[in-house]
Amino acid sequence: MNILFVSDLYYPHIGGVSEHIYNLANQFEEMGHKVSILTANIKGNLKPDEERVIRVGSSIIIPANQSRSRITYGVRLSSLSKIVNKNDLIHIHGTLAPTLPLLTLKVSRKTNIFTFHPTFESSVPFEIFKGYLMKYFRLIHGRIAVSRTARNSIQHYFPGEYRIIPNGVDTSRFKPNGKRNPFEILFVGRIEPRKGLQFLINALPIIKKEIPEANLTVVGGSYKRMKLNIPPEVKNSIRFPGFIEPKRLPEIFNKSYVFVSPALRGESFGIVLIESMASGTPVVASDIPGYRCVIKDGYNGLNVPPGDPEGIAKGVIKVMKDKDLRESLIRGGLISAEHYSWVRVAKEVLKYYYEVNPSLS
């Protein structure tokens, strides 16, 4: 089968959608299918699979969902139609926005699958343009959401049946390996307000009162530099290596003692959570709806109150000091990670394709 993935977001844009598409494409190709990825021309050097990428139009960054996203512009419909309709199935990723996803639905004469990734509390654009967008929504033959929260977000505006198929993790890359740095706390993510990094930094002085050796490594960049307030007493205990290429992330997780994701909102799933679990690194994460889809408190991680430095500190200290709890969380995390392996997720997506259109099998 010839499968075309379509998204405004793909490498060199860094994020969960890019990672999802890249890994799903790899698995499908290992199964013998041909995959192409249609996206925009985006500046940057991180292009791990450019041989299967088709780039059209241009891309600009816009504020979206208390973060940053992209829209594609300058696409010719005649050229787009030729690209789209030579495939057997079209799989669009993102949300129902008037950019590349909608243009693709407009010209597609094939089976259209749409994976909805974002989680949001409300959407003014959907409120305003729901009537206009509904005609495109009806062109989607199969709808996937990466979590219950992602499904609930879009279903509020566009009711219908959605299949929940989660994000995945490459368990051949992310696995326990190597010696860990004792008491090293890891944060991985964009440095932006909704990721909650400031609250983790505020928790560090509390943690160091109990565990003086504790230190924090912050991996990630930002579109626009966010000002962080760092208490003077922990200034020398925080390391900022900046952006690290995805291929180096397994090494980073394996060196760490505990991974913390203090996000405040807007998370559909949290790929970094399952990457940490697969690496055998215990997880402390905010108790928000998207993360509750992944973290079972006390089994494969600890849930802590979002935006609460004392709560974050308490969770981190507990994992670091309680050896039995730590080992239990590691075991639960490794079991959970197997459930989210890309091999398993890809088979589930492919099965859904055949349910939507049996003639594809």
N, C-alpha and C positions, 0 to 999 in steps of 0.2 A: 504494500500500500504506500502511496505517496502522500505524506502528511505535511501540511504547512502550518507552522506555528506563527501567530501574529501578535505583536505587542508593541506598544509605544516604548516599553521599558526593556532594554536588553543591553548586554555589554557593549561598550565600556561603562554603561550605567550600573552601579553597584546596588544590589538589593535582593530581597527574597524572590521577586518575580524572575529576575535574570537567572538566579541560581536554580529555580524550579524548572524553567524552560531548558536550560543547559543540560541538567541531569536527566530530565525526561526524554529529551532528544537522544542522549547517549544510550539510554536503555532501549528505546525503540529501534535504534540502528543495530544494536546487538541482537535484537529479535529478528532482524532482516528487513525492516521497513526503511524507506528513504525519507529523511526529514529535512525540510528547509525551514529557515527562520526569517520571517519578514519583519523588519523594523526600520527605524529611521537612521539617517546619517548622524552619528553622535561623535563628538570630539573625544579623543582619549586613546590610550595605547593598549588597554586590556581587552583583547579580542581573541579569546582562546580557540574559537572554531569558525573563523571568518570564511572558510571554504564553503560552509553551508548557509551562510547568512546573505540575505538579499536586502539591500538598503535603498530606501526611497525617501524623497523629500528631505526636510530638515527638522531639527528638534530643538525645542526651547524648554527651559525649566520653569515650572509654575508652582506656587504654593498650593498644597492639597493635603487635606486630612492631617493638619498640624505638622506637616512635613514638607517634602518637596517631591514633585512628580514631573512628568514630561508630556508634552503634546507634540504631535507630528503635523507638519504643514507642508504645502507645496507638492502634493501628490497628484499626479495625473490619473484620472479614473480609467482612461483607455489602457494605459500601461499596467495599472493595478489589476484590471480585469484579466489580462493575459497571464499575469503571474499567478493569480489566485485560482483560476479555473482549469489550469493544467494539472491540478492535484486532485486526489480522491476525497480528501477530508480536510476541512479547515478548522483549526483549533486556536481560538482567540483567548488571550490572557489579559487580565486587567479589570476594568470596569466599563460600564456602558457610557462611554464618553464620546463626544463628537470629533474624534480624531481618527487614527488608523483603524480601530475596531469597527466604528460605524461605517467608514468608507468601504471596508472589506465586506461587511454584511450587505452593503448596497449593491456591490458588483458580484457577489458570490452566487454561483448556481450549483454549489455542492452542499454536502452535509456540513452544517455549522455547529461546532461544539464551543462552548464559552466557559472558561474557568474564571470565577469571580474571586479575587484575592483580598480586596480591602475590607476592613472593619471600620464602621463609623457610626456615631450616635445619631446623626441627622445629616441631611444633604439639601441645602437650599437649591442648587441647580436641579436636582431630581424633582423637588417640589414644583419648580417653575416649568421645567421642560418634560415632565413625565408624559404628557400627551403626545408630544413630538417623538420622544424616544420609544414609545410603546410600539410603533410600527416596525422599528428595528428589533425590538425585543422578540417580536413574533417571528422573526426570521431565524431565530436560534432554535435548533432542533434538539440539542441536549445541553443541560446546564449543570455545571459542577461548582461547588463551593469548597474552599480549602478547610473550612471549619464551620461549626454551628454559628459562631458569631458573624462570620462572613456571609453565611446564608441568611441569617436574620436581618442583616443590614440591607442587603439588596432586595430580599423578599418583601420587606416593608413597603417598598415602592413598586416592585414588579412581582406580584404574586405568581406562584407556579411551583412545579416540582423541581427540586434541586437534589443532585446526588452529592453527598459529602465524601470527598476523596482528599486526604490530607497532603501536606507537603511531605517530602521525603528526605532521607539522609543517605549518603554514600558510605555504607558500613565497611567497604573495602578500603576507604581512605581514613575515615574517622573511627579509630579503635584505640584501646589502651596500648601505649607504646612509649617506653622511656621513663627516665627518672624525673619526678616532679620537684619543683621548687617549693619547699615547705612554706606554708602560710601565704602563698601568692594568690591574690584575688584577681580575677580576670573580668574585664568588661569588653564586649565586642559589639560594635554598632555605630551608627552615625551619631555624631556629637550634635544633638539637637534637643530642644527642651522636652519633647514628649518621651524621649528615651530615658529620662530620669537620672542621668549621670550625676547631676549636682547633688542629689539626695544620697547617692552612694559615697560621693566624696565627703559629704557631711557626716556620714556614718563612720568613716575611717578613724577619726580621733577616738570615738567610743570603742571601736574594735581594738585599737592599739593600747588602750588602758588595760584590757584583758590579755591581749596577745601583742606584746611590743614588737615582735618580729614581723608582724603583718605588713604587707605592702600591696599596692594596686597597680596593675598594668591596664592601660586604656588603649584598646586597638580600634582604630576607626578614624575617618575624616568627617568633614562636613562641607556642605555647599557654601555656607557662609559661616565664618568663624564665630562660634558661640563663646561668649565670655563666661568663664567658670570662676567661681570664688573658692580658692583653695586655702584652707586654714594654715597659718604659718607652721604649726607644729607637725603637719604631715607633708609639707612641701617636698621633702626629700624622700618620701615614701611612695610617690606616685611617678610612674613612668609613662610617657606618651610616645610610643613608637610610630604613631600615625597610621596611615592606611597600609594594610598588608594584603598582598595578593591572595586570593582564595586558596591557591595551592599550598600556601604556607600555614593556613589555619589549623590543620591537624596538629602540627608541631606546637603551635601556641597553646591549644587546649591541653595537650599532653604535658606541658611544663607547669600547668596551673594546678592549684590545690582546691580551689572552689570557683565556680563561675556564677556571676551575679547579673541578672537582667532586671533593673529597677524601673522598667517602662511604666508610664502613667496611664496610657490609653492608646487606642488606635492600632492595636496589634491583633491580627487575625489568627496567628498561630505561633510564630517564633521558631524559625528554622534553627537559630543559634541554640535553642534549648535542646533539641534532639542531637545536634552536632556535639554538644557538651556531653550529653548522656552516652552517646556512642563512643566517646573518647574516654569514658570512665571517670569523668570529672563531675563531682556533685553540683547540683544546681540549686541556687536560691533565686526565686523569681517573684515579681509582684503578683499579688492576688487580684488579677484583672481577668475579665471574661475570656479573652483570647488565649491567655496562658493557662487558664483552668481547663481548656480543651486538651492540654498536653500534660500538665503537672498534676499528679495525684499526691496531695500533701502528705509527707511522711513515707511515701512509697518510692517515688522516683525523683523527688525534689522537695524543697520547702517553699511554701507560699508565705509571703510577708506583705504587710499593708503597703500599698503604693504611696509614695511621697512621704514616707516615715523613716527618717534616719535611724531612730532607736530600734524600730522593728527590723530594719535591714541588718543592723549591727547584731541584734540578738540572734537572727537566723544564721549569719556568717559564723559567729562565735560558737554557736551550737554545733555546726557542722565541723568546725575545726577542732573542737575539744572532745566531742563525743565520738570515739572511734567506732563503736558499734553502730551508731546512727549513720556515720559516714559510709561504712562498708555496706550497710543495708541500702542506702540511697544509690550507691554505685551499682549494686546488683539489680535493683529495680530499674535504674536508668538503662542498663545494658539490655535488659529484657524488652523494655519499651522501645528502644532504638531499633531492635529487630522488626518490630511491628511496622515501623516507618521506613524500612529499607526501600530504596528506589526500585529494586527488582520487584518487590511486592506492590508498590504503588503503581508502577508502570503496567503491570498485569491487570490491575483493577481499572485503570483508565482505558486500556485496550478492550477489556470486557465490556465497558460501558459504551464504547464506540459501536461494538457489534450489536448491543441491545438497541441503540438508537437507530442503526441502519444495518439490519442483518445481511444485506446484499454485499457488504464490505468484506465479510468473512470468506 
